[in-house]
């Protein structure tokens, strides 16, 4: 497992799409606060905001 910490504006379209699809599967993350657009919006004002991208064998898992 690898964890990459990036700034919200570095999220690719593929990562954003996967993030949104993962939100629809897990109801515990059904909140605007867990949405990639929220991370991007807050990241525009707060420069210390980061997002973790978790991969296993080069495939994103979280």
C-alpha positions in Angstrom: 0.0 0.0 0.0 1.3 3.4 -0.9 -0.1 6.8 0.3 0.6 9.9 -1.6 -0.3 13.3 0.0 -1.2 15.9 -2.5 -2.9 19.3 -2.7 -6.5 19.4 -3.8 -5.8 21.1 -7.1 -3.5 18.2 -8.0 -6.3 15.7 -8.1 -6.7 14.3 -11.6 -10.1 14.0 -13.3 -9.8 10.2 -13.1 -9.1 10.4 -9.3 -12.0 12.8 -8.9 -14.4 10.5 -10.8 -13.2 7.5 -8.7 -13.6 9.5 -5.5 -17.2 10.4 -6.4 -18.0 6.8 -7.3 -16.6 5.6 -4.0 -18.9 8.1 -2.2 -22.0 6.6 -3.8 -21.0 3.1 -2.6 -20.3 4.0 1.0 -23.2 5.8 2.6 -21.0 6.9 5.5 -19.3 9.4 3.2 -22.6 10.8 1.9 -21.8 14.3 3.0 -20.7 17.4 1.1 -17.7 17.7 3.4 -16.3 14.5 1.9 -16.7 15.6 -1.7 -13.7 16.5 -3.9 -15.2 19.8 -4.8 -15.3 20.7 -1.1 -11.7 19.8 -0.7 -10.8 21.9 -3.8 -12.8 24.9 -2.6 -11.3 24.9 0.9 -7.9 24.3 -0.6 -8.3 27.5 -2.5 -8.4 29.5 0.8 -6.4 27.3 3.1 -3.0 26.4 1.7 -2.4 23.7 4.2 -5.2 21.4 3.0 -4.0 18.1 1.7 -5.7 14.9 0.3 -4.4 11.4 0.7 -4.4 9.1 -2.4 -4.1 5.5 -1.4 -3.0 2.9 -3.9 -2.3 -0.8 -3.9 -0.2 -2.2 -6.8 -0.5 1.2 -8.5 -4.4 1.0 -8.4 -6.2 3.6 -6.3 -8.2 2.1 -3.4 -9.0 5.3 -1.3 
